[in-house]
Amino acid sequence: MDPKKITELQVLVDLYSQDPTLLTAKQLSFLWDSIASMGDTILCSVKHASAEKIFKEQGKQPEAAESEESDLEIEDDGVIEPDLDDPQEMGDEYLEITNEMINQANEKREHAFAALDEGKFQKAIDLFTDAIRLNPHFNLLYVNRASAFVKLQKPNAAIRDCDRACELNPNSAESYKWRGQAHMLLGEGIKWTQCRVKHVGLLHTALAEYHFAY
């Protein structure tokens, strides 16, 4: 790599450190679009790998491969008013879960994905909630429901779900993706950028771990 280019990049990073508001400058939007694109590319690479050794949820479920709705994007770039609904149900964290309950939760989840594909976002939320009642320890259920909340333009609800998902798994890349989408709906550009960078960083780490494992 050209040393001059590296120096120029370092200057840009230093500017960000001195003035964080530059992160939301429209003139630099190409940079974050680039980061987002790299993240999606990495995610696709992980999907086609043996992801069982990278993302393990409850000892068996890879996050990238399981997040079937992860390519959904916000269609309206406008900032919206925050949703003020009561907090959604998060399930019983002390619930003892059986294999049968996990299977039932997975079935509810599949139906929820089908509802998402049909644009029935509230129905998808209800089905993800049913799944959470059955398996409240599975972080991706909260991520999945957060994606539906974002599509329904309820960013605060989405952020609550992403926060819960991160509590269950701090390395959940998709949690940061959807939390970032929610912050963007609220016009919180700096928080969106922080989430996007974290999302891409976790994907980079996952890919590096995969290459190390093989």
N, C-alpha and C positions, 0 to 999 in steps of 0.2 A: 504493500500500500504506500502511496505517495506520502512522505513525511509532511509535506506542506498541507495536504488535505487533513491529516491528523491534527496538525496545529490549528487549522481553521475550525475544526470540530471542537477542540478544547476551548477555543475562544468563545464559541457559542454556548458551551456548557457553563463556562464561567459567567457569562452574561445572565443565564438562567439563575445561577446561584445568587447573583447580586440583585436581580429583579424578577421574582417568581411570576409577576403578572404577565411577563412575556410569553408564558406558556399558553395563554389564551389569545395571543395576537393572530388576527386573521391571516396576516402575511406569512405566518409560519404553519398554517394549517396543513400544508403539504407534508410537513415532517411527521405529524401525528397520523395522517392518512397512511404514510409509509410504514410507521410502526404497527398500525392496525393490520395492514396488509401482510407484514412479516409474521405477525402473530397467527393469522389465518393460515399462512403457508406452513408454519411449524405445526399447527394443529392438524392439518391434513397429513403431514408426514407421520405424526404420531398415530393417527387413525389407522394407517396402513402398516404399522409395525405391530410387533407382539406386545401390546400395551399392558399386558398383565404384569410386567415387571417394572412398569413406570408409574401409572396411576392405580393405586389399589384402594378401593373403597370397600370397607367391611371385608377385607381380605380377598376380594375377587372381582370387583367391578371397575373397569378403567373409565375414568372421567371423560376423556376426549371421545372415546368410542360410544359412550352411553348418552352423551348430550346431543340427542338427535335434533333438537331445535336450535343448536348453537349458532346456526348461520342466519337466524332471523335478525333483521336490522330495523331500526326505527325508521318509519317512512316519513314522519313529520319532524323536520329539524327545529320547529318552533319551540320556544320555552312555554311551559304550561304552569298553571297554578298548582301548588302542592295539594295532594289528596289528604284529606283530614279524617279518613275512616278510622274506626276503632282497630287496634292491632288484630291481625289475623291469628287464627289458631295455629299453634306451633307444636302441638302434640305433647304427650307425657314423656318427659325425658327419663323417667324412672320405669317406664313400661318394660316388662319382660317380653321379649319378642321370640316367637317360634318360627320355625321354617315355613309353616303354613301361612303365617301372617306376612312373611317376606314375599312369598309367592303371590298372595292376594294383593299386596302393595304393588308388586311389579305389574300385575294385570291391570290395576287401576291406572298405573303410570302409562301403560301402552295405550289405553283408551284416551288418556289425557293428551298424549302426543297426536292421536288421530283428531281430537277436537281442535288442537292447535293448527293442524294442517288445513282444517276446514274454516279457520278463522273464528271459531267459537271460543273466545278467550275466557269468558266467565265460566263456561262449562269445564274448560281445561283446569282452571283454578280450583273449582269444586272437586274435580277428580284427583288433582294433586293433593288437595287437603285430605281427602279420604285415604290416599296412600300414606300421607304423613301420620295420620292417626294410627295406622297399622305398623309403620316402621319409622318412628320419629328420629332414629339415630342415623339415617342415611342422608348425608348432606346434599346429594344431588337432587333429591326431591324438592328441597328448598330453592336450589338453583333453577330447577325447571319451573317451579311456580313463579319465581321472580321474573323469568322471561315472559310469562303470560301477563304478569302485572305491568311490565314495561309496555307490552303491546296494547294493554288496556289503558295505558297512560295513568298508572297509579305508581309513581316512582317511589314514594315513601314506603309503601307496602313492599315494593321490590327490594329496597335497601334493607328493610328489616329481615327479609328472607335471606339476603346475601350475608348479612351480619351473622345470622344463625348458622348458615352454611360454613362460614369461616371459623366459627367457634368449634364446629365439629371437625373441620379440616382446614387449617390455616394455609395449606398449599393448594387450595382449590382455585385453579386458574379461572374457571368459568364464573365463579362467584364475583371475581373482580371485573370480569367483562360486563356482566349485567348490572353490577352496582355502578360501574362507570356510565352505562347507558342511562340509568336512572338519574344520576347526577347531571347528565347533559340535558335531560328533559327539564330539570329544575334550573337550568342556566348556570350550574356550578362547574365552570370549565376547568378550574384548577383541580378539583376533586376528580373530574372525569379523566384528566391527564394522569393523575397519580394512579388511578385504577388501571388505566390502559397500560402504563409502563409496568405495573406490577403483574398484570395479566401476561404480557409478552415475556417478562423476565421468568415467570414460572414455566412458561412453555419452553423457553430456551433451556432451563434447568432440566426439565423432563427429557428433552431430546438429548442433552448431554449425558444424562444418566442412562438412557437407552443405549447410546453408543458405547458407554463404558461397560455396560453389562454384556455387550456382544463384541 
